[in-house]
Amino acid sequence: MKKKVGVYAAIAILIEFHLQFQQGVGGANSYGFIGTRGTHFVLNGDPFYAHGFNAYWLMYVASDPSQRYLVSNVFRQASSHGLSLARTWAFSDAGYRPLQYSPGSYNDQVFKGLDFVIGEASKYGIKLILSLVNNYDNFGGKKQYVNWARSLGQNLASDDDFFRNSAVKGYYKNHIKTVLNRYNTVTGVVYKNDPTIMAWELMNEPRCSSDPTGRTIQDWITEMAAYVKSIDSNHLLEAGLEGFYGGAHPQRMSLNLGYNVGTDFITNNQIPWIDFVTVHSYPDQWVPNSNHQSQLTFLNNWLDSHIQDAQNIIRKPLLLTEFGKSRKDPGYSTYQRDELFSTAFNKIYSSAKSGGAASGGLFWQLLTEGMDSFRDGYEVVLSESPSTANMITQESHKLLLLRKLFARMRNIAKARRARAIRAGGKGKGGIAK
């Protein structure tokens, strides 16, 4: 009889998990700040696995009130497929429809677009990673900061002076302070106090090729990470790294395929104020003259190395924050993209279920219908790609079940410890409470 009861209980738990998944991953269970415990994320004391997407365009689109339905649509579709985390830009420096016209001068209409994004994410139970500046020229980036300084008389030799020049660093710190202290006109919550935000990202893919030793980036991350934490102790922080290794770990540099961009995955992420590590992977771009199979081999090796280093050396959680395959690749097929997604998802799930450091992945990029001008080859439109959408949903389901299972195991262990304490109290003549 006991065996039957155990089976029925297990079935009941699975049904409960399935119903919670069908209702979406949001709601009350998603409220609260995400933290870390060792190499794992935690939410309200329980494990959190981030299954998500990139959508850099959210603030830009939402700054036009007539287009905000696109933001709502993508969050609704993401939630219905079990996606729990979105990564997007909290920057747009000069140029068309900027967030920041010039250092310290902000476009409130665009800021209200970001307010709306955060409010909608909260509504659908989706957490956010907000990136604070770009390494590249798109949406201004470090080049724009350097140009602002030059226009005010600073003698700067290259865009990499973004990481070194005190005036430029002052502009960037002001942006950090402005964003973190922003009062959200939609939710009424200051950004640094909003648990919808999972983490801040210092920069999208920081690179400083003018200093291959890595010292410049190391010093910059150290300084800026400490500054963020001096303002906001609620949120997690990550550097935005792609995962390239540096000279401090020459045995790993063969994985870089010749890239030496002035960063070091291990050393940069060991900075105390960096809470978790990030990896990007674009085998179709990074592996020259390669076929699909060699790209999958690279992805496997790349993820294995970084997951091991996050687990054994850095001892922090790992997120695969960008990956994808472009429709523009020669010989592209949806099957190939699905195989690459499956490879990434399987690596993450295998690590997670064994208690490893891999805690989630975010593909590049999610669009909704009617956004053709934002297509870059890597886009996923869920209604157009049933096989990819199904794979995303299945991964969501697996990670949710894993999260609930570990949470249940944790609660059982706590109950056993409590019973043992009470039993011990009785054995010593204590009074059971």
C-alpha positions in Angstrom: 0.0 0.0 0.0 2.8 2.4 0.8 4.3 1.9 -2.7 0.9 2.8 -4.2 0.6 5.9 -2.1 4.1 6.9 -3.1 3.3 6.5 -6.8 0.0 8.4 -6.4 1.9 11.2 -4.6 4.5 11.4 -7.4 1.8 11.6 -10.0 0.0 14.3 -8.1 3.3 16.3 -7.9 3.8 16.0 -11.7 0.2 17.1 -12.4 0.7 20.0 -10.1 3.9 21.0 -11.9 2.2 20.6 -15.3 -0.7 22.8 -14.3 1.7 25.5 -13.0 3.6 25.4 -16.3 0.4 25.6 -18.3 -0.5 28.7 -16.3 2.9 30.3 -17.2 6.0 30.8 -15.1 4.9 34.2 -13.9 2.6 35.2 -11.1 3.4 35.3 -7.4 6.1 32.7 -7.8 8.2 35.0 -9.9 8.1 38.0 -7.4 11.2 38.7 -5.4 14.8 39.6 -6.1 17.0 36.9 -7.6 20.1 36.1 -5.7 22.9 33.5 -5.8 23.9 30.6 -3.5 27.2 29.2 -4.6 26.9 28.3 -8.3 23.1 28.6 -8.4 20.5 31.3 -8.7 17.8 31.4 -6.1 14.4 33.1 -6.0 12.6 33.2 -2.7 15.0 30.6 -1.4 14.4 28.1 -4.2 16.5 27.3 -7.3 15.9 29.6 -10.3 16.7 28.5 -13.9 16.7 31.2 -16.5 15.2 30.2 -19.9 14.9 33.3 -22.0 15.6 35.4 -25.0 17.2 38.6 -26.2 15.1 41.5 -27.5 17.4 44.5 -27.7 14.6 46.6 -29.3 12.1 46.7 -26.4 12.8 50.2 -25.1 13.2 51.7 -28.7 9.8 50.3 -29.8 8.0 51.1 -26.6 9.1 54.8 -26.8 6.4 55.1 -29.5 3.1 54.5 -27.7 1.4 53.4 -30.9 3.9 50.5 -31.1 3.8 49.3 -27.6 1.4 46.4 -28.5 4.5 44.7 -30.1 6.2 44.7 -26.7 3.1 43.3 -25.0 2.7 40.7 -27.7 6.3 39.4 -27.4 6.0 39.2 -23.6 2.7 37.4 -23.8 4.0 34.9 -26.4 7.2 34.4 -24.4 5.3 33.7 -21.2 3.0 31.2 -22.9 6.1 29.2 -24.0 7.5 29.3 -20.5 10.3 31.8 -21.1 11.2 33.6 -17.8 14.0 36.1 -18.7 14.6 38.8 -21.3 17.8 40.7 -22.0 17.5 44.1 -23.5 19.2 47.5 -23.8 18.9 50.3 -21.2 21.0 52.6 -23.5 20.6 54.6 -26.7 23.3 57.3 -26.9 22.7 60.2 -29.4 21.5 59.4 -32.9 17.9 58.8 -33.8 15.4 58.6 -30.9 18.1 58.5 -28.2 17.7 57.8 -24.5 20.7 60.1 -23.8 21.0 63.2 -26.1 24.4 64.1 -24.5 26.1 63.4 -21.2 23.5 63.8 -18.5 20.7 65.0 -20.9 17.9 62.5 -21.3 14.9 62.0 -23.5 12.0 61.3 -21.1 9.8 59.9 -23.8 12.3 57.1 -24.4 12.7 56.6 -20.7 9.0 56.2 -20.5 9.3 53.4 -23.1 11.7 51.6 -20.7 9.3 52.2 -17.9 6.6 50.4 -20.0 8.9 47.5 -20.8 9.6 46.9 -17.1 5.9 47.1 -16.3 4.9 44.7 -19.0 7.7 42.2 -18.0 6.4 42.3 -14.5 2.8 41.7 -15.7 3.9 38.5 -17.5 6.2 37.3 -14.8 9.4 37.8 -16.9 12.6 39.0 -15.3 15.0 41.4 -17.1 18.7 41.8 -17.6 19.3 45.5 -18.5 22.6 46.3 -20.4 24.0 49.8 -19.7 26.2 50.5 -22.8 27.3 49.0 -26.0 30.8 48.0 -27.1 29.8 48.6 -30.7 28.6 51.7 -32.6 24.9 50.6 -32.7 22.9 52.8 -30.4 25.9 55.0 -29.8 28.1 52.8 -27.6 31.6 53.5 -26.3 32.4 55.4 -29.6 29.7 58.0 -28.8 31.0 58.5 -25.2 34.5 59.1 -26.6 33.2 61.5 -29.2 31.3 63.4 -26.5 34.6 63.8 -24.6 36.5 64.9 -27.7 33.9 67.5 -28.5 34.6 69.0 -25.0 38.4 69.1 -25.5 39.6 65.7 -24.4 42.5 64.4 -26.5 41.6 60.7 -27.0 43.4 58.4 -29.4 40.9 55.6 -29.8 37.5 54.3 -28.8 39.2 52.1 -26.2 39.9 55.3 -24.2 36.3 54.7 -23.0 37.8 52.4 -20.5 40.7 54.7 -19.4 39.7 58.3 -19.6 38.4 59.8 -16.4 36.0 62.2 -18.1 34.4 59.4 -20.2 34.2 57.2 -17.1 32.5 60.0 -15.4 29.8 60.2 -18.1 29.2 56.5 -17.9 28.9 56.6 -14.1 26.4 59.3 -14.4 24.4 57.1 -16.8 24.5 54.2 -14.3 23.3 56.5 -11.5 20.5 57.9 -13.7 19.2 54.6 -14.8 19.4 52.9 -11.4 17.7 55.8 -9.7 15.0 56.2 -12.3 11.4 56.4 -10.9 9.2 54.2 -13.1 6.2 56.2 -14.3 4.2 53.0 -15.0 4.9 51.0 -11.8 5.8 53.7 -9.3 8.9 51.8 -8.3 12.5 53.1 -8.6 14.5 50.8 -10.8 17.0 49.8 -8.2 14.1 48.7 -6.0 12.3 46.7 -8.6 12.6 42.9 -8.4 11.4 42.5 -12.0 15.0 43.4 -12.9 17.2 40.4 -12.3 20.5 42.0 -13.1 22.5 44.9 -14.6 25.0 44.3 -17.3 28.0 46.7 -17.5 28.4 46.5 -21.2 27.3 44.4 -24.2 30.4 42.4 -25.2 33.2 44.6 -23.8 36.4 44.5 -25.8 39.7 46.4 -25.6 41.9 45.1 -28.4 44.4 47.9 -27.8 45.4 46.2 -24.5 45.6 42.4 -25.1 47.1 41.9 -21.6 43.5 42.4 -20.2 44.6 44.9 -17.5 42.5 47.7 -18.9 39.2 45.7 -19.0 40.0 44.2 -15.6 40.5 47.6 -14.0 37.4 49.1 -15.7 35.1 46.2 -14.6 36.5 46.4 -11.0 35.8 50.2 -10.8 32.4 50.1 -12.5 31.1 47.0 -10.6 32.0 48.6 -7.3 30.2 51.8 -8.4 27.0 49.9 -9.3 27.0 48.1 -6.0 27.5 51.3 -4.1 24.1 52.5 -5.5 22.2 49.2 -5.7 22.7 46.3 -3.3 19.4 44.6 -4.4 20.3 43.4 -7.9 22.8 41.0 -9.4 25.5 42.3 -11.7 27.4 40.8 -14.7 30.0 42.2 -17.0 28.5 41.3 -20.4 31.5 39.1 -21.5 31.4 36.8 -24.5 33.7 34.2 -22.8 37.1 34.7 -24.6 40.1 33.7 -22.5 43.2 35.8 -21.9 46.9 35.5 -21.4 46.4 34.6 -17.7 45.1 31.2 -18.9 47.1 30.3 -22.0 46.0 26.7 -21.9 42.4 27.8 -22.6 43.3 30.3 -25.4 43.1 27.7 -28.2 39.3 27.8 -27.7 39.3 31.4 -28.8 40.0 30.5 -32.4 42.5 33.4 -32.7 40.4 36.0 -30.9 42.3 38.1 -28.4 40.0 41.0 -27.4 41.5 42.1 -24.1 39.2 40.2 -21.9 39.7 37.0 -19.8 36.7 34.9 -18.9 38.2 33.6 -15.6 40.0 36.7 -14.2 37.3 39.2 -15.2 34.6 37.1 -13.6 36.5 36.6 -10.3 36.0 40.3 -9.5 34.1 40.2 -6.2 31.2 42.4 -7.3 30.5 40.3 -10.4 27.7 37.9 -9.3 27.5 35.5 -12.2 29.3 34.8 -15.5 28.1 35.1 -19.0 29.0 33.4 -22.3 28.0 34.1 -25.9 28.4 31.7 -28.8 28.0 32.3 -32.5 29.7 29.3 -34.2 28.5 30.4 -37.6 30.4 33.7 -37.2 33.4 32.5 -35.1 34.4 29.3 -36.8 35.8 30.2 -40.3 35.0 28.2 -43.4 33.0 25.7 -41.2 30.2 23.3 -41.9 27.3 22.8 -39.5 28.8 19.7 -37.8 32.0 21.5 -37.0 30.0 24.4 -35.6 28.2 22.0 -33.2 31.5 20.5 -32.2 32.8 24.0 -31.3 29.7 24.8 -29.4 30.0 21.6 -27.3 33.6 22.3 -26.5 33.0 26.0 -25.8 30.2 25.3 -23.3 31.9 22.3 -21.7 35.0 24.5 -20.9 33.1 27.5 -19.6 30.7 25.4 -17.5 33.6 23.6 -15.9 35.5 26.8 -15.2 32.4 28.5 -13.7 31.9 25.5 -11.5 35.4 24.7 -10.4 37.4 27.9 -10.6 35.1 30.9 -10.6 32.4 29.3 -8.5 29.5 31.4 -9.7 26.4 30.6 -11.8 26.7 30.7 -15.6 24.3 32.0 -18.2 24.6 31.5 -21.9 23.3 35.0 -22.6 23.5 35.0 -26.5 23.5 32.2 -29.0 21.9 31.6 -32.4 22.2 30.6 -36.0 21.5 32.9 -38.9 19.1 32.3 -41.8 21.7 34.0 -43.9 24.2 31.2 -43.5 24.9 29.2 -46.6 22.8 26.0 -46.7 20.8 27.2 -43.7 17.8 25.1 -42.6 15.4 25.3 -39.6 16.6 21.8 -38.8 20.1 23.1 -38.4 19.0 25.9 -36.1 16.9 23.5 -34.0 19.9 21.2 -33.7 22.1 24.1 -32.4 19.4 25.2 -30.0 19.0 21.6 -28.8 22.8 21.3 -28.2 22.8 24.4 -26.1 19.7 23.4 -24.2 20.9 19.9 -23.5 24.2 21.2 -22.1 22.4 23.6 -19.8 19.9 21.0 -18.6 22.6 18.3 -18.1 24.6 20.7 -15.9 21.6 22.0 -14.0 20.2 18.6 -13.1 23.5 17.4 -11.8 23.9 20.6 -9.6 26.3 22.3 -12.0 26.9 26.0 -12.7 24.9 26.3 -16.0 21.7 28.0 -15.0 20.0 29.0 -18.3 20.3 30.2 -21.8 18.9 33.2 -23.8 18.7 32.9 -27.6 19.2 35.8 -30.0 16.6 37.1 -30.8 12.8 37.0 -30.3 10.5 39.0 -32.5 6.7 39.0 -32.9 4.7 39.3 -36.1 4.9 42.6 -38.0 8.5 43.4 -37.2 10.2 42.7 -40.5 12.5 45.7 -40.3 14.1 44.2 -37.1 15.0 40.9 -38.8 18.7 40.2 -38.7 18.8 36.5 -39.8 18.9 35.3 -36.2 15.3 36.2 -35.4 12.8 33.7 -34.0 9.1 34.4 -34.6 7.4 31.6 -32.6 4.3 31.5 -34.8 6.5 31.0 -37.9 8.8 28.3 -36.5 6.6 25.5 -34.9 9.6 23.1 -34.4 11.7 25.8 -32.7 8.8 27.0 -30.6 8.1 23.4 -29.5 11.7 22.9 -28.5 11.7 26.1 -26.5 8.5 25.0 -24.7 9.9 21.6 -23.9 13.1 23.1 -22.4 10.9 25.5 -20.3 8.9 22.5 -19.1 12.0 20.5 -18.1 13.7 23.4 -16.2 10.4 24.2 -14.4 10.1 20.6 -13.3 13.7 20.6 -12.2 13.2 23.8 -10.2 10.1 22.4 -8.5 11.7 19.1 -7.8 14.8 20.7 -6.2 12.5 23.0 -4.2 10.4 20.0 -3.0 13.6 18.2 -2.0 14.8 21.2 -0.1 11.5 21.5 1.8 11.6 17.7 2.6 15.2 18.1 3.9 14.1 21.1 6.1 11.2 19.2 7.5 13.4 16.2 8.3 15.9 18.5 10.1 13.1 20.1 12.1 11.8 16.7 13.1 15.3 15.6 14.1 15.7 18.7 16.3 12.3 18.1 17.9 13.1 14.4 18.5 16.5 15.4 20.0 14.7 17.9 22.3 12.4 15.1 23.5 15.2 12.7 24.1 16.9 15.2 26.3 13.8 15.9 28.3 12.9 19.0 26.3 9.4 20.1 25.5 8.2 19.6 22.0 6.8 22.7 20.5 
